[in-house]
């Protein structure tokens, strides 16, 4: 049948879902990188506590954005129940909600032994009293004994959450920009890149210890590789979109003619931090400010990616 | 087993919008914010003397492979054995993933504010909870042996409703003949609303 097509973007999922996807990926990847660092690179209680608390806060804030956006807040209980995975194993939001919830639990449990020994935490009014409770102390000892298991459970859920943020968009077949396997890959790489940037900020601004120099350099190198990978994926997207369907080409026109995407995300969110970190890795910097600036830019760029991706999805309506 | 389907003949749709009105009254849709279970687009095709006016009714396509059902995290969107895709208002949390997944723009929000407004507008409102609402092929009418409200009210007989699994059904014949064709079939949704084109006949 001959149809005349209309192309339209959507206004169901706007900036607050972009925040949800951003904080979900960032929080989960932050927890994952922190715990893997502690498990296999360097025992680092301070980094673990910073990573765990900020990761859990990010996941909580991100989930709150989705929750506030719901039409019926009471009905959310059916998704919080883990049995939802048996009822709706095909729904990525069900998986994502479970990944996020369990990620938060394992994140707190992994950091618990360190918090129970931390003078700063023990001095906190409510938290200190909680940490001194006998059953919490026993739980902390148990988590310490099985810290590798807890760390890996957190890691599996963390990677799951990061991948989920992309799989969610991929599950919408009507929009060519989203419905392709490049999206989960791009979002996962971006999640881990922003997590590296966040942890570099923590190590440069908050936990400033000389003995962490090697760890900072390692994170810079990893972030450099992740940004490079992101650029390669975006390059592939550029060519995929340029010669795709009409829906895809509309997305191409919208994204690649937009200064916010080109200059804001690609320029300041990827290329500038890449140059700054490359200089840092090759020749070093006399000050920590360039890497701090690069980290901030990567973090802003991570949000812009998700914001623009949601905004640029075109539906092809046959009327 | 019955497999319900609808055929819409674009040649005979006169754009009276009676289907929209009948559906709105039958299913109490939030018309005050221009949200409908079925909507008739009014479009001009061509230029100058060659212009054609096309009325294009659309609704939920009750797909055999519905993406809105797959993405629904609570199981609020479900499918009957006869192919009708329904929403359980009690289970729907309104995440809007179904609206994002639907290629036919068939989902719309009904909020608590709409329910309040609906009580004033329609009187005895049938719903208690908000949800991402959609066409049900008037499943409640089918149970009583009636046609969907939009089909029954259509003055041009542009809408036909029937059973695809009954070879003698006129709808099944139209679909089998290839005259009536689905929208966006390349997406793999296997829709059950079919259209008879008008542009070739109009030259």
Interface residues (C-beta under 8 A of the other chain):
Chain A: X1 X2 X3 X4 X10 X12 X13 X66 X69 X70 X71 X72 X73 X75 X76 X78 X79 X84 X87 X88 X90 X91 X92 X93 X94 X97 X168 X171 X172 X173 X174 X315 X316 X317 X318 X319
Chain B: X41 X43 X45 X54 X56 X58 X67 X70 X71 X72 X73 X74 X75 X76 X90 X91 X92 X93 X94 X95 X96 X97 X99 X100 X101 X102 X103 X104 X105 X109 X110 X111 X112 X129 X130 X131 X132 X181 X183 X184 X187 X188 X189 X195 X196 X197 X199 X200
